[in-house]
């Protein structure tokens, strides 16, 4: 639908909505995996449209929060629940607000007992959801960031543990030692054996970006504060470059292309070099051409931030 000039999907969407309205009248009888998948697909259609009103975003949260076992039931229910979690992460990151989902429902998922590539990726996704939930929930309760050093260190330790305990094979096939340190006209080349590995590593770097932004060191004053902020800004840019690099280097996996857009939407202001800024725009425009993900608003917002 994203590559078509005219959207032909509306009649099918209307039929689906009519069926869902009937199902909503009797939740116990109709709220099964088919119902959940239908709402998730409607949410995807909403995300890919020109205007995201988030109607089905709240619908999926209602279903998953009402039937807590979905995320640990196995099969299609559990798989669909993880897709929905990624959808909610996108909203949380770009809107800088807590997730609407109960993460406790995911703690009994089989991914925490399994050790294949998909399980390691979902663990990284869950870690990122936990980081967002903790930081944005804390910020929502106060006018200033009240994330304690203890909570930050606990989150950071959990993310580092994921990195240190993942299999040696869960990495890029090749990665330069200074990958992402600077932008030299091209994004880091980080090909992976499987697209799911690239996605998992992207979520690790997304964790590090948000944790770096909300690091307790960011609140230092004086010369120490200036030095700390320069170091953290450089580290944020490095993780952004690596996140985009995993997407560009593994474009056969379309799921790996989204994270670069999401993090630029949330943190693109940290990109200060005009040449790198234009490279970000080219990446976003290519993303829209390739898979239809609407990035023009992200580009508009970034140009406004960069011009300020």
C-alpha positions as CSV (number, residue, x, y, z in Angstrom):
1,X,0.0,0.0,0.0
2,X,2.9,2.4,0.7
3,X,4.2,2.4,-2.9
4,X,0.8,2.8,-4.5
5,X,-0.4,6.4,-5.4
6,X,-4.0,5.4,-4.6
7,X,-5.0,3.5,-1.5
8,X,-7.3,0.6,-2.4
9,X,-7.5,-0.9,1.1
10,X,-10.4,1.0,2.6
11,X,-13.3,-1.4,1.6
12,X,-11.4,-4.3,3.1
13,X,-10.7,-2.2,6.3
14,X,-14.4,-1.4,6.6
15,X,-15.3,-5.1,6.3
16,X,-12.7,-6.0,9.0
17,X,-14.0,-3.3,11.3
18,X,-17.5,-4.6,11.0
19,X,-16.4,-8.1,12.0
20,X,-14.4,-6.7,14.9
21,X,-17.4,-4.7,16.2
22,X,-19.3,-8.0,16.4
23,X,-16.4,-9.6,18.3
24,X,-16.2,-6.7,20.8
25,X,-19.8,-7.4,21.9
26,X,-18.7,-10.8,23.4
27,X,-15.0,-10.6,24.3
28,X,-14.8,-14.0,26.0
29,X,-16.1,-15.8,23.0
30,X,-14.2,-13.9,20.3
31,X,-11.0,-12.5,21.7
32,X,-8.6,-15.2,20.4
33,X,-5.4,-15.1,18.4
34,X,-7.3,-14.3,15.2
35,X,-8.9,-11.3,16.8
36,X,-5.5,-10.1,18.1
37,X,-3.8,-10.5,14.7
38,X,-6.6,-8.6,13.0
39,X,-6.2,-5.6,15.4
40,X,-2.4,-5.7,14.9
41,X,-2.8,-5.6,11.1
42,X,-5.2,-2.7,11.4
43,X,-2.6,-1.0,13.6
44,X,0.0,-1.6,10.9
45,X,-2.2,-0.1,8.3
46,X,-2.7,2.9,10.6
47,X,1.0,3.3,11.1
48,X,1.6,3.1,7.3
49,X,-1.0,5.7,6.5
50,X,-0.6,9.5,6.2
51,X,-2.3,10.2,9.5
52,X,-1.7,8.0,12.5
53,X,-4.6,8.5,14.9
54,X,-3.5,5.6,17.1
55,X,-7.1,4.2,17.4
56,X,-5.9,0.6,17.0
57,X,-2.8,1.3,19.1
58,X,-5.1,1.6,22.1
59,X,-7.2,-1.4,20.8
60,X,-4.3,-3.8,20.9
61,X,-3.3,-2.6,24.4
62,X,-6.8,-3.2,25.6
63,X,-6.8,-6.8,24.2
64,X,-3.3,-7.7,25.6
65,X,-3.9,-6.1,29.0
66,X,-7.2,-7.9,29.3
67,X,-5.9,-11.3,28.4
68,X,-2.5,-11.4,30.1
69,X,-1.7,-15.0,29.0
70,X,-1.5,-14.1,25.3
71,X,2.2,-13.1,25.6
72,X,3.1,-16.5,27.1
73,X,0.7,-18.9,25.4
74,X,3.0,-19.9,22.6
75,X,2.2,-20.2,18.9
76,X,0.4,-17.4,17.0
77,X,-0.8,-15.6,20.2
78,X,2.6,-15.2,21.6
79,X,4.2,-14.2,18.3
80,X,1.4,-11.6,17.7
81,X,2.0,-10.2,21.2
82,X,5.6,-9.6,20.5
83,X,4.7,-7.8,17.2
84,X,2.3,-5.6,19.2
85,X,5.0,-4.8,21.7
86,X,7.3,-3.5,18.9
87,X,4.4,-1.3,17.7
88,X,3.9,0.1,21.2
89,X,7.7,0.7,21.6
90,X,7.5,2.9,18.4
91,X,4.8,5.1,19.9
92,X,6.5,5.2,23.3
93,X,9.9,6.2,21.8
94,X,8.6,8.8,19.3
95,X,6.1,10.3,21.7
96,X,8.4,10.0,24.8
97,X,5.6,8.5,26.9
98,X,5.3,5.2,28.9
99,X,4.0,2.1,27.1
100,X,0.3,1.3,27.4
101,X,1.1,-2.4,27.7
102,X,1.7,-4.3,30.9
103,X,5.2,-5.7,30.5
104,X,4.6,-8.2,33.3
105,X,2.5,-10.2,30.9
106,X,5.7,-10.9,28.8
107,X,7.9,-12.1,31.7
108,X,6.6,-15.7,31.4
109,X,7.2,-15.9,27.7
110,X,9.2,-18.8,26.4
111,X,11.9,-16.4,24.9
112,X,13.4,-16.2,28.4
113,X,13.9,-20.0,28.4
114,X,15.1,-20.4,24.9
115,X,18.4,-19.5,23.3
116,X,17.9,-19.2,19.6
117,X,18.4,-16.0,17.7
118,X,14.8,-15.0,17.8
119,X,14.7,-15.4,21.6
120,X,17.8,-13.2,22.0
121,X,16.3,-10.6,19.8
122,X,13.0,-10.6,21.8
123,X,15.0,-10.3,25.0
124,X,16.6,-7.1,23.6
125,X,13.2,-5.8,22.6
126,X,11.9,-6.5,26.1
127,X,14.9,-4.7,27.6
128,X,14.3,-1.7,25.5
129,X,10.6,-1.6,26.4
130,X,11.7,-1.8,30.1
131,X,14.1,1.1,29.6
132,X,11.4,3.2,28.0
133,X,8.8,2.3,30.5
134,X,11.0,3.0,33.5
135,X,12.4,6.3,32.2
136,X,9.3,7.8,30.7
137,X,7.1,6.7,33.7
138,X,9.5,8.4,36.0
139,X,9.6,11.6,33.9
140,X,5.8,11.6,33.7
141,X,5.5,11.8,37.5
142,X,7.6,14.9,37.8
143,X,8.4,18.1,36.0
144,X,12.1,17.1,35.9
145,X,13.8,13.8,35.3
146,X,13.7,12.0,38.6
147,X,15.3,8.8,37.5
148,X,17.6,7.8,40.4
149,X,21.1,6.7,39.8
150,X,20.3,3.3,41.3
151,X,17.5,2.7,38.8
152,X,19.7,3.9,35.9
153,X,22.6,1.6,36.9
154,X,20.3,-1.4,37.3
155,X,18.9,-0.8,33.7
156,X,22.3,-0.2,32.3
157,X,23.6,-3.4,34.0
158,X,20.8,-5.5,32.5
159,X,21.5,-4.2,29.0
160,X,25.3,-4.8,29.4
161,X,24.5,-8.3,30.7
162,X,22.5,-9.1,27.5
163,X,25.5,-7.9,25.4
164,X,28.0,-10.0,27.4
165,X,26.0,-13.2,27.6
166,X,24.6,-13.4,24.0
167,X,26.2,-16.0,21.8
168,X,29.4,-15.0,19.9
169,X,27.6,-15.8,16.7
170,X,24.9,-13.1,17.6
171,X,26.9,-10.3,16.0
172,X,27.8,-8.7,12.7
173,X,29.9,-10.8,10.3
174,X,32.4,-7.9,10.3
175,X,32.6,-4.7,12.4
176,X,35.5,-2.2,12.3
177,X,36.9,-1.3,15.8
178,X,36.0,2.3,15.2
179,X,32.6,1.7,13.7
180,X,30.3,4.7,14.2
181,X,32.9,6.9,15.8
182,X,32.5,9.4,13.1
183,X,30.6,9.9,9.8
184,X,32.9,9.7,6.8
185,X,30.3,9.9,4.0
186,X,28.8,6.4,4.6
187,X,27.1,4.5,7.3
188,X,28.9,1.6,9.0
189,X,28.9,-1.7,7.1
190,X,27.5,-4.3,9.5
191,X,26.2,-7.3,7.6
192,X,24.7,-10.1,9.6
193,X,24.1,-13.8,8.8
194,X,20.4,-13.3,9.6
195,X,18.1,-10.2,9.7
196,X,16.8,-11.2,13.1
197,X,20.4,-10.8,14.5
198,X,20.6,-7.2,13.0
199,X,17.3,-6.3,14.6
200,X,18.3,-7.6,18.0
201,X,21.6,-5.7,17.9
202,X,19.7,-2.5,16.9
203,X,17.6,-2.8,20.0
204,X,20.7,-3.1,22.1
205,X,22.0,0.2,20.6
206,X,18.6,1.8,21.1
207,X,18.9,0.9,24.8
208,X,22.3,2.5,25.0
209,X,21.1,5.7,23.3
210,X,18.2,6.3,25.7
211,X,20.3,5.3,28.7
212,X,23.1,7.7,27.6
213,X,20.6,10.6,27.2
214,X,19.2,10.0,30.7
215,X,22.6,9.2,32.3
216,X,23.1,10.7,35.8
217,X,26.3,12.3,34.4
218,X,24.1,14.5,32.2
219,X,23.1,16.5,35.2
220,X,26.7,17.5,36.2
221,X,27.5,21.3,36.2
222,X,30.6,23.3,35.5
223,X,33.5,22.0,33.4
224,X,32.8,18.4,34.3
225,X,29.3,18.8,33.0
226,X,30.5,20.3,29.7
227,X,32.9,17.5,29.2
228,X,30.3,14.9,30.1
229,X,27.8,16.3,27.7
230,X,30.3,16.3,24.8
231,X,31.2,12.7,25.5
232,X,27.5,11.6,25.8
233,X,26.5,13.5,22.6
234,X,29.3,11.8,20.8
235,X,28.3,8.4,22.1
236,X,24.6,9.0,21.2
237,X,25.7,9.8,17.6
238,X,27.8,6.6,17.5
239,X,24.9,4.4,18.5
240,X,22.6,6.2,16.0
241,X,25.1,5.5,13.2
242,X,25.4,1.9,14.1
243,X,21.6,1.5,14.3
244,X,21.3,2.9,10.8
245,X,24.2,0.9,9.6
246,X,22.6,-2.4,10.6
247,X,19.5,-1.4,8.7
248,X,21.4,-0.3,5.5
249,X,23.7,-3.4,5.6
250,X,20.8,-5.8,6.0
251,X,18.1,-4.2,3.9
252,X,16.9,-7.7,2.8
253,X,15.3,-7.7,6.2
254,X,12.7,-4.9,6.1
255,X,12.2,-5.1,9.9
256,X,15.8,-3.9,10.3
257,X,15.0,-0.7,8.3
258,X,12.5,0.8,10.8
259,X,14.7,1.4,13.8
260,X,16.8,4.0,12.1
261,X,13.7,6.0,11.3
262,X,12.3,5.7,14.8
263,X,15.5,6.8,16.5
264,X,16.0,9.7,14.1
265,X,12.5,10.8,14.9
266,X,13.2,10.8,18.6
267,X,16.9,11.8,18.7
268,X,17.9,13.2,15.3
269,X,18.6,16.6,16.9
270,X,21.9,15.1,18.1
271,X,23.2,14.9,14.5
272,X,24.9,18.3,14.0
273,X,27.1,17.8,10.9
274,X,25.3,19.1,7.8
275,X,26.7,16.4,5.6
276,X,25.5,13.7,8.0
277,X,22.2,15.4,8.3
278,X,21.6,15.1,4.5
279,X,22.7,11.5,4.7
280,X,19.9,11.0,7.3
281,X,17.4,12.6,5.0
282,X,18.6,10.3,2.1
283,X,18.2,7.3,4.3
284,X,14.6,8.3,5.3
285,X,13.6,9.1,1.8
286,X,15.0,5.7,0.6
287,X,13.0,4.0,3.4
288,X,9.8,5.5,2.2
289,X,10.5,4.6,-1.4
290,X,11.5,1.0,-0.5
291,X,8.8,-0.1,1.9
292,X,6.3,2.8,2.0
293,X,7.0,3.9,5.6
294,X,5.9,7.5,5.7
295,X,9.0,9.5,6.7
296,X,8.2,13.0,5.2
297,X,7.0,14.3,8.6
298,X,10.1,13.0,10.3
299,X,12.2,14.8,7.7
300,X,10.2,18.0,8.2
301,X,10.7,17.9,12.0
302,X,14.4,17.1,11.7
303,X,15.0,20.0,9.3
304,X,13.2,22.3,11.7
305,X,15.3,21.1,14.6
306,X,18.5,21.4,12.7
307,X,17.7,24.9,11.6
308,X,17.1,26.1,15.1
